[in-house]
């Protein structure tokens, strides 16, 4: 390594070497401008003089920087200094796939999780016309949380239809000579090894070689010399996967064999199809309780036409074999039984077993009334009030002391907050207050301490015990539950405010956190299993119908039970009984069109959430983020006249451009959240952000040429950024800790309403300067829009029902009631989303959220 610690390359300070390879040296470096660590790949001076080598190095940056996908390494910058060329890129905390497979074959579940992510990243690159050409385990990183990143598009080539007819550069047989080999011997495709023209299917062969190695622990084509290896790739077949590892399921073996066919025509027609089939194998095989042990004979040369039939048959057989094995292992145990405990209409907030195991305390808001705590017995369908209205149950200690939340109120989407207090299980008396503004809480096993979740400034904290921060996030934490031993807290980790997607994680008292699962589209409800060896939770990979899953502290996950509809886990007793709610969730849209006197319902699917209204008040932009919206959600545009909506594309809707021609949506809303522009008419989507930012909110500036972002860099808090709609660098506007209220840019584009690090609301000048307090705005209110003359803000109190909307004069703080929004059926209403008002005030739209819950006692859950 040629650079020492402290050396500067442009704006970057070298911190430590990370490694070296044929394409250059890699260092850990610090970018003080954005206060983040990056990886720097450097082409040494003596090689930078080689025009061909330099061209290849720069091509790596151009190829990779044009891609925006969570499984492809993000390129931040390319530059030169002191006769060196460098690329600044995303720093991954983890190791290569080569390191991971060094100890032998991977378990099928892990193989599939990694394989699906690689395939998804490749599919994105191939759709953009980019072929990697050097896919190998050394060029795939796996983070400590299990996320996959494809590296080194240094040998990539932008493939056009005309270029596919041309020959590629001659393949060198010296695998160690830098700058010559177009690919790495051992992972090349036959056409690549023979020097023939290649396309995306060459990467499919290399991908098959990687899957083969992950499944068997051995390379598919490894011989004593380079020449023999190339010959084997072109002419020979690898040893059958089943021979080396009989535990690999047949569908996995067949997919590997199809990727490794010598004729490119026999591989997949598109890499998207490959990724879809691999994901289908993962999802179906995960439903089988036991490992499938390769009982199926694959055809010698699978062809594209027979593949779907073979895959479908294998999946059905795999699930059947797994179910049979599970039944035998459990001695023919019957499925779980469910007995309904509640019968009124409304939402159940929480439910817990009392220490006697026969009494249940739960909090519910029945028939549109405020929430209160109720007490029921398992042998009776009747419940009685506990004596605390406006309260919720957090946890019950072994000695019978209840941790409750009093003054329970709306704290943001999916979040409620209140004052943590303690009271005896017999009730009576006044609860002893402990801590204000607590979202969640749980007792330690001995009842001596509490784990709580609360906000601190712009960040969300998990504390255990109270006052000791063991985890902090820009997103939010829910459902913390302390382990039986009291040394670990399990919780649901949501990366984005306003979205209930996320993963399951654990953290110990020292603050060492471990993510146990992949990201789910929605998750809510968590508890430790009866023996404390697993964490049970309810979640859904796609849509909104959650099933009951289990995961061990080591990350082994299984599905416990699934029913029609949505489940929310509330508690698990030590003898194995489960309190679980069956929830029906809906979000609807009510509108008042210009000239109408009565609101109309323009709901579409199951979770219609309005986001914006066109400047003329005739069209509304909304998201479908439930079961109907699919994976990644869907963005729709609909006329206020009630005609059917138009699906604009994938993503969570954000904002309509002033001319109505473009909508902003956020892709991957449950994970890395990237903004994209969707045309409302003819045209193609345009990525808006690709610089490693995680976007919380995006809204058009009134000039129609810029977009205001609330976003964060990994490991840092939110701030406001400005970016040109045509693309380019993002410009930071505020210090860390500021968030914009959605769709609240003033009509002249000079001001936006924000929350600051102190969680107070301000008017922030886009042209620079100090934020100004908003006179007359109460701490519990939020701004939701402006009048067209910029004199008034529309403000409301989230979680209030009915929702009162006021016009607040910005210069004086004077207010007047503008509208009172009341959906006709109050049962189960748990929130009215911020309304969007047309500039002339003659039309408006808003969404309401409803949950109707029934509490069940589940017995026989294993």
C-alpha positions in Angstrom: 0.0 0.0 0.0 1.5 3.3 -1.1 -0.5 5.9 1.0 0.1 6.5 4.7 -2.4 7.6 7.3 -3.0 11.3 7.2 -2.4 11.7 3.4 -5.0 13.9 1.7 -6.5 13.2 -1.7 -8.6 16.2 -2.5 -11.2 16.6 0.3 -10.5 13.1 1.7 -8.1 12.2 4.5 -6.7 8.7 4.4 -7.3 6.8 7.6 -6.2 3.2 7.0 -5.6 0.7 4.2 -8.3 -1.8 3.4 -6.8 -3.9 0.6 -5.4 -4.0 -2.9 -6.2 -5.8 -6.2 -5.7 -5.6 -9.9 -7.8 -2.5 -10.2 -6.0 -0.5 -7.5 -5.6 0.1 -3.8 -8.5 0.7 -1.4 -8.3 2.8 1.7 -10.7 4.0 4.4 -10.9 7.8 4.3 -12.8 10.7 6.0 -14.9 13.2 4.1 -15.0 16.2 6.6 -17.4 18.1 4.3 -20.2 15.6 5.0 -18.8 14.1 8.2 -18.7 10.6 6.9 -16.2 7.8 6.3 -15.8 6.5 2.7 -13.8 3.9 0.8 -11.3 5.4 -1.6 -10.0 3.3 -4.5 -6.7 4.7 -5.9 -5.1 4.0 -9.2 -1.3 4.4 -8.5 0.7 7.0 -10.4 2.8 4.5 -12.3 -0.4 2.9 -13.6 -2.4 6.1 -14.2 0.0 6.8 -17.0 -1.3 3.7 -18.8 -4.1 5.2 -21.0 -5.9 1.8 -21.2 -5.7 1.1 -17.5 -6.9 4.6 -16.7 -9.8 4.3 -19.1 -10.9 1.1 -17.4 -10.6 2.6 -14.0 -12.7 5.6 -14.9 -15.2 3.4 -16.7 -15.8 1.6 -13.3 -16.9 4.9 -11.8 -19.1 5.9 -14.8 -20.8 2.5 -15.0 -21.4 2.1 -11.3 -22.4 5.7 -10.6 -25.2 5.4 -13.2 -26.8 2.7 -11.1 -29.0 3.3 -8.1 -29.9 0.0 -6.3 -29.5 -1.1 -2.6 -27.4 -4.1 -3.7 -24.9 -2.2 -5.9 -22.1 -0.2 -4.3 -22.8 3.6 -4.3 -20.2 5.8 -6.1 -19.9 9.3 -4.6 -17.1 11.0 -6.4 -14.2 10.6 -8.9 -11.2 12.9 -8.9 -7.4 13.2 -9.2 -4.7 14.5 -6.9 -0.9 14.2 -7.0 -0.9 12.2 -10.3 -3.3 9.7 -8.8 -6.9 9.0 -9.9 -9.4 8.0 -7.2 -13.0 7.0 -6.7 -14.8 7.8 -3.4 -17.5 5.2 -2.7 -19.8 3.8 0.0 -17.9 2.2 2.9 -19.3 -1.3 3.8 -18.9 -2.7 7.3 -18.5 -6.4 6.5 -16.5 -8.9 4.5 -16.5 -10.4 1.0 -18.4 -13.4 -0.1 -15.0 -15.1 -0.5 -14.5 -14.8 3.3 -18.0 -16.0 4.1 -17.7 -19.2 2.0 -14.1 -20.0 3.1 -15.4 -22.2 6.0 -17.6 -24.3 3.7 -21.1 -24.4 2.2 -23.7 -22.0 3.5 -27.1 -23.1 4.9 -29.8 -23.0 2.2 -31.6 -20.1 3.9 -28.5 -17.9 3.9 -27.6 -19.0 0.4 -31.0 -17.9 -0.9 -31.0 -14.6 1.0 -27.6 -13.7 -0.5 -28.4 -15.0 -3.9 -31.6 -13.1 -4.2 -29.9 -9.8 -3.4 -27.1 -10.4 -5.9 -29.6 -11.3 -8.6 -31.7 -8.2 -7.8 -28.6 -6.0 -8.2 -27.5 -7.7 -11.4 -31.0 -7.4 -12.8 -30.9 -3.6 -12.2 -27.5 -3.3 -14.0 -28.6 -5.5 -16.9 -31.8 -3.5 -17.4 -29.5 -0.4 -17.8 -27.5 -2.3 -20.4 -24.4 -2.8 -18.1 -22.7 -6.2 -17.9 -20.4 -6.7 -15.0 -17.9 -9.1 -16.7 -16.0 -9.9 -13.5 -18.6 -11.2 -11.0 -16.9 -13.3 -8.4 -17.0 -13.8 -4.6 -14.3 -11.2 -4.1 -16.5 -8.6 -5.8 -19.5 -9.2 -3.5 -19.5 -7.7 0.0 -21.9 -8.8 2.8 -22.4 -6.2 5.5 -22.5 -7.2 9.2 -26.3 -6.9 8.9 -26.6 -9.3 5.9 -27.0 -6.7 3.1 -25.2 -7.5 -0.1 -23.3 -5.0 -2.3 -21.9 -5.8 -5.7 -18.5 -4.1 -6.3 -16.1 -3.4 -9.1 -17.9 -2.6 -12.3 -14.3 -1.8 -13.5 -14.6 -4.4 -16.3 -18.2 -3.4 -17.1 -19.2 -2.4 -20.6 -22.2 -0.5 -21.7 -23.8 -2.9 -24.1 -25.8 -1.6 -27.0 -27.5 -3.8 -29.7 -24.8 -2.8 -32.2 -22.0 -3.6 -29.8 -23.3 -7.1 -29.1 -22.3 -7.9 -32.7 -18.6 -7.0 -32.0 -16.0 -9.2 -30.6 -14.7 -8.5 -27.1 -11.1 -8.0 -26.2 -8.9 -11.1 -26.4 -8.9 -13.1 -23.2 -5.5 -13.4 -21.6 -4.5 -16.7 -20.1 -2.3 -15.1 -17.4 -4.8 -14.6 -14.6 -2.4 -12.5 -12.6 -1.3 -10.0 -15.2 -3.0 -6.7 -14.3 -5.1 -4.9 -16.9 -5.4 -7.8 -19.4 -7.9 -10.4 -18.2 -11.5 -9.4 -19.0 -12.8 -11.4 -16.1 -11.4 -13.8 -13.6 -10.5 -17.3 -14.5 -12.7 -19.7 -12.6 -15.8 -17.5 -12.8 -15.8 -16.7 -16.5 -18.6 -17.9 -18.8 -17.7 -20.2 -21.7 -18.2 -17.5 -24.3 -16.0 -15.2 -22.2 -13.3 -17.8 -21.8 -13.3 -18.5 -25.6 -13.1 -14.8 -26.5 -16.6 -14.7 -28.1 -19.1 -11.8 -27.9 -20.9 -11.7 -24.5 -24.0 -10.1 -23.1 -25.9 -10.2 -19.8 -26.1 -14.0 -19.9 -22.4 -14.2 -19.3 -23.0 -12.7 -15.8 -25.7 -15.3 -15.2 -23.1 -18.0 -15.7 -20.7 -16.3 -13.3 -23.6 -15.9 -10.9 -24.3 -19.7 -11.2 -20.6 -20.4 -10.4 -21.0 -18.3 -7.2 -24.2 -20.1 -6.2 -22.5 -23.4 -6.8 -19.6 -22.4 -4.5 -22.0 -21.2 -1.8 -24.0 -24.4 -2.0 -21.0 -26.9 -2.1 -18.1 -25.0 -0.6 -16.1 -25.8 -3.7 -15.5 -24.0 -7.0 -17.4 -25.2 -10.0 -14.3 -25.1 -12.3 -11.0 -25.3 -10.4 -8.1 -27.0 -12.1 -4.3 -27.0 -11.5 -3.5 -24.5 -14.2 -5.2 -21.5 -15.8 -5.3 -23.3 -19.2 -7.0 -26.4 -17.7 -9.5 -24.2 -15.9 -10.5 -22.4 -19.1 -10.8 -25.7 -20.9 -13.1 -27.0 -18.2 -15.3 -24.0 -18.4 -15.7 -24.3 -22.1 -16.1 -28.1 -22.4 -16.7 -29.8 -19.0 -19.5 -30.0 -16.5 -19.0 -29.5 -12.8 -19.6 -32.2 -10.2 -23.4 -32.4 -9.4 -24.4 -30.2 -6.5 -26.4 -33.1 -5.0 -23.2 -35.2 -4.9 -21.3 -32.6 -2.9 -24.2 -31.4 -0.7 -27.3 -33.6 -0.7 -29.1 -31.1 1.6 -29.4 -28.5 -1.2 -33.1 -28.4 -2.3 -33.8 -29.5 -5.9 -35.2 -26.1 -7.1 -31.9 -24.5 -6.0 -29.9 -27.2 -7.8 -31.9 -26.8 -11.0 -31.5 -23.0 -11.0 -27.7 -23.4 -10.6 -27.6 -25.9 -13.4 -29.6 -23.6 -15.7 -27.2 -20.7 -15.1 -24.2 -23.0 -15.8 -25.4 -24.3 -19.1 -22.8 -23.8 -21.8 -25.2 -22.3 -24.4 -26.3 -18.8 -23.4 -29.7 -19.5 -25.1 -30.4 -22.1 -22.4 -30.0 -19.6 -19.6 -32.6 -17.0 -18.5 -34.2 -14.6 -21.0 -33.7 -11.8 -18.6 -31.9 -11.5 -15.3 -35.1 -10.1 -13.8 -36.7 -13.6 -14.5 -33.7 -15.2 -12.8 -34.1 -13.0 -9.7 -37.9 -13.6 -9.6 -37.5 -17.4 -9.8 -34.8 -17.4 -7.1 -37.0 -15.2 -4.8 -39.9 -17.6 -5.4 -37.7 -20.5 -4.3 -36.7 -18.7 -1.2 -40.3 -17.7 -0.3 -41.8 -21.1 -0.9 -39.1 -23.2 0.7 -39.2 -20.9 3.8 -42.8 -22.1 4.4 -41.6 -25.7 4.9 -40.8 -26.4 8.6 -37.9 -28.7 7.8 -34.9 -28.7 5.5 -35.6 -30.3 2.2 -33.1 -33.0 1.4 -32.7 -33.1 -2.3 -35.2 -35.8 -3.2 -35.8 -34.7 -6.8 -34.0 -35.7 -9.9 -33.2 -32.8 -12.2 -33.1 -33.3 -16.0 -29.7 -33.4 -17.5 -30.1 -30.2 -19.5 -33.0 -28.1 -18.3 -34.5 -25.9 -21.1 -36.4 -22.6 -20.7 -39.7 -24.1 -21.8 -39.8 -26.8 -19.1 -38.3 -24.8 -16.3 -41.5 -23.2 -14.9 -43.2 -26.6 -14.8 -40.3 -28.3 -13.0 -39.9 -25.4 -10.6 -43.6 -25.4 -9.7 -43.6 -29.2 -9.2 -40.5 -29.1 -7.1 -41.9 -26.3 -4.9 -45.1 -28.2 -4.2 -43.2 -31.3 -3.5 -40.8 -29.5 -1.2 -43.5 -27.9 0.8 -45.3 -31.3 1.0 -42.2 -33.1 2.2 -41.4 -30.4 4.7 -44.9 -30.5 6.1 -44.9 -34.3 6.3 -41.6 -34.2 8.1 -42.9 -31.5 10.5 -46.0 -33.5 11.3 -43.9 -36.6 12.0 -41.5 -34.7 14.2 -44.3 -33.1 16.2 -46.1 -36.4 16.6 -49.2 -35.3 14.6 -49.8 -32.2 16.7 -53.0 -30.4 15.8 -52.8 -26.8 14.4 -53.2 -23.9 16.9 -56.7 -23.2 18.2 -58.0 -19.6 18.4 -60.7 -18.5 20.9 -62.1 -15.0 20.5 -62.0 -12.8 23.7 -63.4 -9.5 22.5 -66.5 -8.6 20.5 -66.9 -4.9 20.2 -65.9 -2.6 17.2 -62.8 -0.7 17.6 -59.0 -0.9 18.0 -57.0 -2.9 20.6 -53.9 -1.0 21.6 -52.2 -3.6 23.7 -52.9 -6.8 25.7 -50.9 -8.6 28.5 -51.3 -11.7 30.6 -51.5 -11.1 34.4 -49.2 -13.1 36.6 -52.0 -15.6 37.4 -52.2 -16.6 33.7 -56.0 -16.4 33.7 -56.5 -12.6 33.7 -55.9 -10.4 30.7 -55.5 -6.6 30.8 -55.9 -4.8 27.5 -56.4 -1.3 26.2 -59.0 -0.6 23.6 -60.9 2.2 22.0 -64.4 0.8 21.4 -67.2 2.3 19.3 -65.3 5.6 18.7 -64.8 6.2 22.5 -61.4 7.2 24.0 -59.0 4.4 24.8 -59.2 2.8 28.3 -57.8 -0.2 30.1 -60.1 -3.2 30.5 -59.8 -6.4 32.5 -61.1 -9.8 31.3 -61.0 -13.4 32.4 -60.1 -16.2 29.9 -63.3 -18.1 30.9 -65.6 -15.2 30.2 -66.4 -13.1 27.2 -67.2 -10.1 29.4 -64.7 -7.4 30.4 -64.8 -4.6 33.0 -63.1 -1.2 33.1 -59.9 -1.2 35.1 -60.4 2.4 36.1 -57.9 4.2 33.8 -59.3 6.1 30.8 -57.0 7.5 28.2 -54.4 4.9 29.2 -52.5 2.0 27.7 -50.8 -1.1 29.1 -47.1 -1.4 28.5 -46.1 -4.4 30.7 -46.9 -6.3 33.9 -44.1 -7.3 36.3 -44.0 -10.8 38.0 -45.1 -9.1 41.2 -48.2 -7.6 39.6 -47.1 -4.0 39.1 -48.3 -2.5 35.8 -46.4 -0.1 33.7 -49.0 2.1 32.0 -49.1 5.0 29.6 -51.5 7.7 30.8 -52.7 10.6 28.7 -52.0 8.3 25.6 -52.1 10.4 22.5 -50.9 10.6 18.9 -47.2 10.9 18.5 -46.8 10.5 14.8 -47.8 7.8 12.2 -47.8 4.5 14.0 -46.6 6.1 17.2 -48.4 7.0 20.4 -46.9 8.8 23.4 -47.9 9.4 27.0 -46.6 9.6 30.5 -45.1 6.3 31.9 -46.5 5.5 35.3 -46.7 2.6 37.7 -49.8 1.1 39.4 -50.8 -2.1 41.2 -52.7 -4.8 39.4 -55.7 -4.4 41.7 -56.2 -0.9 40.5 -57.5 2.0 42.6 -55.5 4.9 43.6 -53.5 7.2 41.3 -50.7 5.9 39.2 -47.2 7.1 40.1 -45.7 9.0 37.2 -42.2 8.1 36.1 -41.3 9.7 32.7 -43.1 11.9 30.3 -43.4 11.4 26.5 -42.7 7.6 26.4 -43.7 5.6 23.4 -43.1 2.0 24.6 -42.0 0.3 27.8 -41.3 -3.2 29.3 -40.2 -4.5 32.6 -37.0 -6.4 33.3 -37.7 -10.0 34.5 -37.1 -9.1 38.2 -39.4 -6.0 37.9 -36.6 -3.7 39.1 -36.0 -1.8 35.9 -37.8 -0.6 32.8 -36.8 -0.5 29.1 -38.4 2.5 27.4 -38.5 4.2 24.0 -38.7 7.9 23.6 -37.6 10.8 21.4 -34.5 12.9 22.3 -34.4 15.9 19.9 -34.8 14.6 16.4 -33.7 11.0 17.2 -35.5 8.0 18.7 -33.9 6.2 21.7 -34.1 2.9 23.4 -33.1 3.1 27.0 -32.4 0.3 29.5 -32.6 1.0 32.3 -34.3 4.4 32.0 -31.6 7.0 31.3 -29.0 4.6 29.8 -29.2 4.8 26.0 -28.4 1.5 24.3 -29.7 2.3 20.8 -30.5 5.5 18.9 -31.9 6.0 15.4 -33.2 8.5 12.9 -36.1 6.2 12.3 -38.1 4.8 15.2 -38.2 1.8 17.6 -41.3 -0.2 18.7 -42.3 -3.1 20.9 -39.1 -3.5 23.1 -39.2 -6.7 25.1 -36.6 -7.6 27.7 -35.2 -11.2 27.5 -35.9 -13.8 30.2 -32.3 -13.3 31.4 -32.6 -9.5 31.5 -29.4 -9.0 29.5 -30.9 -8.3 26.0 -33.7 -6.3 24.6 -35.5 -7.4 21.4 -37.3 -4.8 19.4 -38.7 -3.8 16.0 -36.3 -1.4 14.1 -38.1 0.9 11.6 -35.6 2.9 9.5 -38.1 5.5 8.3 -40.5 7.7 10.3 -44.1 7.4 9.0 -43.5 3.8 7.8 -44.0 0.6 9.8 -41.6 -1.5 7.7 -38.3 -2.7 9.1 -36.5 -5.6 10.8 -36.2 -7.4 14.1 -33.1 -6.6 16.2 -31.6 -7.2 19.6 -29.3 -5.1 21.6 -27.4 -5.8 24.9 -26.9 -3.6 27.9 -23.5 -2.4 26.4 -25.3 -1.2 23.3 -24.1 -3.9 20.9 -26.9 -4.3 18.4 -27.6 -7.2 16.0 -30.1 -7.2 13.2 -31.8 -10.6 13.0 -34.1 -10.5 9.9 -34.4 -9.0 6.5 -36.7 -5.9 6.1 -40.4 -6.5 6.1 -43.0 -4.3 4.5 -44.9 -4.0 7.8 -44.2 -5.3 11.3 -46.0 -4.8 14.6 -46.1 -6.9 17.7 -43.2 -8.8 19.4 -42.6 -11.1 22.4 -40.1 -13.7 23.6 -41.1 -17.3 23.0 -42.2 -19.5 26.0 -38.7 -20.9 26.6 -37.0 -17.6 25.7 -35.0 -19.2 22.9 -36.8 -17.3 20.1 -38.3 -13.9 19.4 -41.8 -14.2 18.0 -43.1 -11.3 15.9 -45.9 -10.5 13.4 -44.8 -9.1 10.0 -45.5 -9.2 6.3 -42.9 -9.3 3.5 -45.4 -7.7 1.0 -48.6 -5.8 1.6 -50.2 -5.5 5.0 -51.4 -9.0 6.1 -48.9 -9.9 8.9 -48.2 -13.5 9.8 -46.5 -14.9 13.0 -42.8 -15.5 12.6 -40.0 -16.7 15.0 -36.3 -15.8 14.9 -33.5 -17.0 17.1 -30.8 -14.6 18.5 -28.5 -16.2 15.9 -30.8 -15.2 13.0 -32.5 -18.5 12.1 -36.0 -17.6 11.1 -39.2 -19.6 10.5 -42.9 -19.0 10.0 -45.0 -20.1 13.0 -48.5 -19.6 11.7 -50.4 -17.7 9.1 -54.2 -17.0 8.8 -56.4 -15.1 6.4 -56.0 -11.4 7.2 -53.7 -9.5 9.5 -52.3 -10.6 12.9 -50.7 -8.5 15.7 -48.9 -10.3 18.5 -49.4 -8.9 21.9 -48.1 -11.3 24.5 -46.8 -14.9 25.0 -47.2 -16.7 28.4 -44.5 -19.0 29.8 -46.8 -22.0 29.2 -47.1 -21.2 25.5 -50.5 -19.4 25.2 -50.6 -16.4 22.9 -52.6 -13.2 23.0 -52.9 -12.2 19.3 -55.3 -9.7 17.6 -56.9 -10.2 14.2 -56.9 -6.7 12.7 -58.8 -5.3 9.7 -56.9 -2.2 8.6 -58.1 0.4 6.1 -57.1 3.8 5.0 -59.6 5.8 3.0 -59.8 9.1 1.1 -62.5 11.7 1.5 -62.7 14.7 -0.9 -64.6 17.8 -1.4 -64.5 18.8 -5.1 -64.9 22.3 -6.4 -68.6 23.2 -6.3 -69.6 20.2 -4.1 -71.4 20.6 -0.8 -70.8 17.1 0.5 -67.6 15.0 0.8 -67.2 11.9 -1.4 -65.2 8.8 -0.7 -62.5 8.2 -3.3 -60.7 5.3 -1.6 -59.2 2.8 -4.0 -57.6 -0.3 -2.5 -57.0 -1.2 1.1 -54.6 1.6 2.2 -55.2 4.7 0.2 -53.2 7.6 1.7 -53.5 10.9 0.0 -50.3 12.9 -0.3 -50.9 15.9 -2.6 -53.5 17.9 -4.5 -52.9 19.6 -7.8 -52.7 23.4 -7.9 -56.0 23.6 -9.7 -57.6 21.3 -7.1 -58.8 18.8 -9.7 -56.4 15.9 -9.2 -55.0 14.1 -6.2 -51.8 12.1 -5.7 -52.0 9.1 -3.3 -50.2 6.0 -2.3 -51.4 2.4 -1.9 -49.1 0.9 0.8 -51.1 -2.1 2.0 -51.8 -5.5 0.6 -53.0 -4.0 -2.7 -50.0 -1.7 -3.2 -47.6 -4.6 -3.5 -44.0 -4.8 -2.6 -42.5 -1.3 -2.6 -46.0 0.4 -2.6 -47.7 2.1 -5.5 -48.2 5.7 -6.5 -51.5 6.7 -8.1 -53.0 9.9 -9.7 -56.8 10.3 -9.7 -59.2 13.0 -10.9 -61.5 14.5 -8.3 -64.4 13.7 -10.6 -64.2 10.1 -9.4 -62.9 8.4 -12.6 -60.6 5.4 -12.0 -57.0 6.3 -10.9 -53.9 5.8 -13.0 -51.0 3.9 -11.4 -47.8 6.0 -12.1 -45.4 3.4 -10.8 -43.8 1.9 -7.8 -43.0 3.9 -4.6 -44.6 5.9 -1.9 -46.2 9.1 -3.4 -44.8 12.5 -2.2 -45.6 15.6 -4.3 -47.0 16.8 -7.6 -45.0 19.3 -9.7 -46.7 22.7 -10.2 -47.4 21.9 -13.9 -48.8 18.5 -13.0 -46.4 16.6 -15.3 -44.3 14.9 -12.7 -44.8 13.2 -9.4 -42.1 12.5 -6.8 -42.2 9.0 -5.2 -39.8 7.3 -2.7 -38.6 3.8 -3.7 -37.7 1.2 -1.1 -39.8 3.1 1.5 -39.0 0.5 4.2 -35.2 0.6 3.7 -32.9 3.0 1.9 -35.6 5.3 0.6 -34.5 6.9 -2.8 -36.5 9.6 -4.6 -37.6 9.1 -8.2 -39.6 11.3 -10.6 -42.6 9.6 -12.2 -44.2 11.1 -15.3 -48.0 11.6 -15.1 -48.2 11.2 -18.9 -45.9 9.7 -21.4 -42.3 9.3 -20.4 -39.9 7.2 -18.3 -39.2 7.5 -14.6 -36.1 9.5 -13.6 -34.0 8.8 -10.5 -33.6 11.9 -8.4 -31.2 10.9 -5.7 -28.3 8.5 -5.9 -25.7 9.9 -3.5 -26.3 7.6 -0.5 -29.0 9.8 1.0 -32.0 8.2 2.8 -34.9 10.4 1.9 -37.7 11.0 4.5 -39.7 13.5 2.5 -39.6 15.2 -0.9 -41.6 18.1 -2.2 -41.6 20.4 -5.3 -40.4 23.9 -4.9 -42.9 26.3 -6.5 -40.5 27.2 -9.3 -41.0 23.7 -10.7 -37.3 23.3 -11.2 -36.1 22.2 -7.8 -37.0 19.6 -5.1 -36.7 20.1 -1.4 -35.6 16.9 0.5 -35.6 15.9 4.1 -32.9 13.3 4.1 -30.0 11.8 6.0 -26.7 10.2 5.3 -26.0 6.8 6.9 -25.2 7.3 10.6 -26.2 11.0 10.6 -29.4 12.9 11.4 -31.9 14.5 9.0 -31.4 17.8 7.4 -32.9 19.8 4.5 -31.3 19.5 1.0 -32.1 21.2 -2.3 -31.6 19.4 -5.6 -32.4 20.4 -9.2 -35.2 18.3 -10.8 -32.9 17.7 -13.8 -30.3 16.1 -11.5 -27.0 17.2 -10.1 -25.4 17.5 -6.6 -27.6 18.0 -3.6 -27.1 21.2 -1.6 -27.4 21.1 2.2 -29.6 23.9 3.4 -29.8 23.3 7.2 -27.7 21.9 10.1 -28.5 18.4 11.2 -31.8 17.9 13.1 -34.2 19.7 10.8 -37.2 18.1 9.2 -39.7 19.7 6.8 -43.4 19.3 7.3 -44.8 17.7 4.2 -46.0 20.0 1.4 -45.5 23.2 3.4 -43.4 25.4 1.1 -44.8 28.9 0.9 -46.3 29.9 -2.5 -43.4 32.2 -3.2 -40.9 29.4 -2.4 -39.1 31.5 0.2 -40.1 29.6 3.4 -40.8 26.1 4.6 -42.1 25.0 7.9 -39.8 22.7 9.8 -39.2 21.0 13.2 -35.8 21.8 14.6 -33.5 19.8 16.8 -35.5 21.1 19.8 -38.7 19.6 18.2 -40.2 23.0 17.9 -41.8 24.4 14.7 -40.1 27.1 12.7 -40.3 29.0 9.4 -37.0 28.3 7.6 -35.7 30.6 4.8 -34.6 28.7 1.7 -32.3 31.5 0.7 -30.4 31.3 4.0 -30.7 32.9 7.4 -32.0 32.0 10.8 -35.3 30.1 11.4 -38.2 32.1 12.8 -40.8 30.8 15.3 -44.3 30.5 14.1 -46.5 32.8 16.2 -49.6 31.2 17.6 -48.8 27.6 16.7 -49.4 25.2 19.6 -46.8 22.6 20.4 -49.3 19.8 19.6 -50.2 21.2 16.2 -48.5 20.8 12.8 -48.8 23.0 9.6 -50.3 21.2 6.6 -50.3 23.9 3.9 -50.6 27.6 2.9 -53.3 29.9 1.5 -52.5 31.0 -2.0 -51.6 34.6 -0.8 -49.0 33.3 1.7 -50.7 35.1 4.6 -52.1 32.0 6.4 -51.0 28.5 7.3 -53.5 25.7 7.6 -52.7 23.9 10.9 -54.2 20.9 12.7 -53.6 18.6 15.7 -52.6 15.1 14.6 -54.6 12.3 16.2 -57.5 14.6 17.1 -60.9 13.3 16.3 -62.8 15.1 14.9 -59.9 16.9 13.2 -60.1 20.7 13.5 -58.3 22.6 10.8 -57.5 26.3 11.5 -56.2 29.2 9.4 -53.3 30.7 11.3 -52.1 34.2 10.3 -48.3 34.0 10.1 -47.6 37.6 10.9 -49.9 37.9 14.0 -50.6 34.4 15.2 -54.4 35.0 15.0 -56.5 32.0 14.1 -59.9 31.0 12.8 -61.6 27.6 12.5 -61.6 26.6 8.9 -63.1 23.1 8.8 -63.9 20.2 11.1 -63.2 16.9 9.4 -65.3 13.9 10.6 -65.6 10.6 8.8 -69.2 9.3 9.2 -68.3 6.1 11.1 -66.1 6.8 14.1 -65.4 3.1 15.1 -61.7 2.2 14.9 -60.6 5.6 13.6 -57.1 6.1 14.9 -55.9 9.0 12.8 -56.8 11.6 10.2 -53.9 12.4 7.9 -53.0 16.0 7.2 -55.5 17.4 4.7 -54.3 18.9 1.4 -56.1 22.1 0.5 -56.3 23.7 -3.0 -54.7 27.1 -3.4 -58.1 28.8 -3.7 -59.5 26.9 -0.7 -62.5 25.6 -2.6 -61.5 21.9 -2.5 -59.6 19.6 -0.2 -58.7 16.0 0.4 -57.8 13.9 3.5 -57.2 10.3 4.5 -58.5 8.5 7.6 -57.0 5.4 9.1 -59.2 2.7 10.7 -58.4 -0.5 12.6 -61.1 -3.0 13.7 -59.5 -5.5 16.1 -60.6 -8.8 17.7 -58.5 -10.2 20.5 -57.9 -14.0 20.4 -56.3 -16.5 22.8 -54.2 -18.9 20.7 -53.3 -22.3 22.1 -51.0 -25.0 20.7 -48.7 -22.5 19.0 -45.3 -24.2 18.4 
